[in-house]
Amino acid sequence: MTEIVPPDGQPMVQVEGVGLTRTDGQGREAVILSEVTFSAAKGRITAIVGPSGGGKSSLIRLINRLDDPTTGRILLGGEDIAGMDPLLLRRRVAMVLQRPFMFPGTLLHNLQRPLAYRREAVPDAGSVEVRRTLELARLAPDLLERDARSLSIGQQQRASLARAVITSPRVLLLDEPTSALDRPTGDQLAAALQDICRHQGMAVILVTHDLRLAGKIADDLIYLEAGRIREAGPAAHVLAEPASAELIGFLAEPEREGKHG
Ligand SMILES: Nc1ncnc2c1ncn2[C@@H]1O[C@H](COP(=O)(O)OP(=O)(O)OP(=O)(O)O)[C@@H](O)[C@H]1O
């Protein structure tokens, strides 16, 4: 196992005064995000939590330019992503979605694919990169020759994570990665994520409705409601001592009781 990369507190992602407005089919404008400002540091996990429809997914989609903000800007390593080569941006910012997607072929083929696509040297099953990535993602090496689509959903979700991190992105975006998993399988993914964040010094931004997960692995937490940040700070502190009426109300909803312990 490699050395842990210490977080240096440097912001990797800076979201500055971001707003997003959409126009619906009838030409009506809807404000999805307003004045959103935060930063995500290397080697830290930033969780974005909040009620459904609050804008969490819309926000992380802006960070790898699946969409562009209407106002404000987003910097990656100090550079505005609006002016960055899209291919370079995709190299630096990886995304793992709620439902894993495996390409046809073996798990090894799936791990090699992003590197082959970039015409970079493709590591073989015995290579340090593949072994190390499997270890971080908590996947057994004997799964490498299995048809990736025959893996369990929990294994496929960790395989998606492995495929995203084998290229060493600087930022990892995850949208509800544990929502399709049962608790033990979700816990395995969470542990893998923590290892990857610490060992590779990535900035991880995690959208989740699962406060238990956020309480367990997030370093920083952002509470987003109706497109605005209502509260932000160190996760343990924000969850233990919520200050805003909105977050206090959210945490008090009966279905959340005990979920952030
Ligand atoms: N492509 C779109 N066109 C128009 N409105 C959209 C679009 N995508 C999302 N929205 C609206 O933006 C708002 C925020 O949605 P978003 O999916 O970002 O919220 P969320 O916090 O991720 O919700 P959930 O937890 O349910 O996934 C919602 O009102 C949604 O209806």
The ligand as a MOL file (V3000), in Angstrom:
LIG
                    3D

  0  0  0     0  0            999 V3000
M  V30 BEGIN CTAB
M  V30 COUNTS 31 33 0 0 0
M  V30 BEGIN ATOM
M  V30 1 N -32.8760 19.2340 -17.3020 0
M  V30 2 C -33.6800 19.9170 -16.4870 0
M  V30 3 N -34.5670 20.8110 -16.9710 0
M  V30 4 C -35.3700 21.5290 -16.1420 0
M  V30 5 N -35.3530 21.4180 -14.8030 0
M  V30 6 C -34.4950 20.5310 -14.2720 0
M  V30 7 C -33.6080 19.7390 -15.0680 0
M  V30 8 N -32.8680 18.9570 -14.2450 0
M  V30 9 C -33.2680 19.2510 -12.9970 0
M  V30 10 N -34.2430 20.1880 -13.0120 0
M  V30 11 C -34.9180 20.7690 -11.8330 0
M  V30 12 O -33.9110 21.3130 -11.0170 0
M  V30 13 C -34.2460 21.1660 -9.6430 0
M  V30 14 C -33.0800 20.4910 -8.9170 0
M  V30 15 O -32.9690 19.1450 -9.3840 0
M  V30 16 P -31.7470 18.2150 -8.9490 0
M  V30 17 O -31.9350 16.8890 -9.6280 0
M  V30 18 O -30.4840 18.9410 -9.1730 0
M  V30 19 O -32.0100 18.1020 -7.3900 0
M  V30 20 P -31.4240 17.0460 -6.3480 0
M  V30 21 O -31.1840 17.8120 -5.0970 0
M  V30 22 O -30.2790 16.3250 -6.9560 0
M  V30 23 O -32.6680 16.0690 -6.1660 0
M  V30 24 P -32.7030 14.4680 -5.8370 0
M  V30 25 O -32.1710 14.3330 -4.4330 0
M  V30 26 O -34.1690 14.1330 -5.9290 0
M  V30 27 O -31.8720 13.7880 -6.8800 0
M  V30 28 C -35.5310 20.3720 -9.6090 0
M  V30 29 O -36.6010 21.2830 -9.4380 0
M  V30 30 C -35.5940 19.7290 -10.9720 0
M  V30 31 O -36.9370 19.5280 -11.3580 0
M  V30 END ATOM
M  V30 BEGIN BOND
M  V30 1 1 1 2
M  V30 2 1 2 3
M  V30 3 2 2 7
M  V30 4 2 3 4
M  V30 5 1 4 5
M  V30 6 2 5 6
M  V30 7 1 6 7
M  V30 8 1 6 10
M  V30 9 1 7 8
M  V30 10 2 8 9
M  V30 11 1 9 10
M  V30 12 1 10 11
M  V30 13 1 11 12
M  V30 14 1 11 30
M  V30 15 1 12 13
M  V30 16 1 13 14
M  V30 17 1 13 28
M  V30 18 1 14 15
M  V30 19 1 15 16
M  V30 20 2 16 17
M  V30 21 1 16 18
M  V30 22 1 16 19
M  V30 23 1 19 20
M  V30 24 2 20 21
M  V30 25 1 20 22
M  V30 26 1 20 23
M  V30 27 1 23 24
M  V30 28 2 24 25
M  V30 29 1 24 26
M  V30 30 1 24 27
M  V30 31 1 28 29
M  V30 32 1 28 30
M  V30 33 1 30 31
M  V30 END BOND
M  V30 END CTAB
M  END
